[in-house]
Amino acid sequence: EVFFPCNICQSDTKWNTKTILSRMQISSKHLDHLLSIFLDEKTFSDADSILKYKFVNLGLNLKTVLHYFAIFTRIIMEYYIEQLDTMLLDGELEIDESHLFKEKLSFAPHRSYKQSSVWIFGIWQRKTLKFIFFPVTSRQEQNLKKIIFQFIKIGSVIYSDSFSCYVNNHVFPRKSKLAPYNYIHYFINHRREFVSKLFNDVHTNSIESLWGQLKKQIRKERITTKYIPAIAKFFFFRSLTDEEQRK
């Protein structure tokens, strides 16, 4: 039997007692197979292909697989929200925002389709695996500053581009809008260069690399609007330590 420490009960609890899996209709062996496939970062369609092989032979239909994948994702969502409640980043940090979905219009007469445009704001802590992503309705200065003040410790070093929310571009020389709040802020003009020629550590390449990985994952899972669970899963798998990944 498998037990885990329950923070609510303050005791060791059997894995399927009074948990989200208490009404599980499949065997623990089948659950192990599904969980292994899920933790291998396989999509639902990947799982369907794997389960069709005769040597696997779990006898699970598509609805069952989809149901348990949804449960696993829900658990990760709760983990993601719990981490955000206690996270405060410090040290050297990169901040950036990215257009996750570009708006697309369909002029087909039988269906009016419009995919929402979504902006994501991110913070990456250098030399660690810590990062956070936030979907934002707009890139207004007050929205982004609210996130920065909540999740970045005062006195931290922040690297960014010259976006007007972070930098006053109407004066010469340009001035940081974050420095008055006791942050050490370095910024770079991406119209001229992506890495400073004078200071090689002034760039946002690390978090921009994360954007590429996130968008690749979203394309792989063919996600159109349910992007928050995708962000939670990406956060979960990319924030694991090397030792946890080996386990």
PyMOL commands that set and color helices and strands:
alter all, ss='L'
color gray80, all
select helices_A, chain A and resi 28-39+44-51+62-86+141-151+179-181+205-221+227-238+242-246
alter helices_A, ss='H'
color red, helices_A
select strands_A, chain A and resi 3-6+11-14+92-101+104-105+114-115+118-125+131-136+157-161+167-168+175-176+184-188
alter strands_A, ss='S'
color yellow, strands_A
deselect
rebuild
show_as cartoon
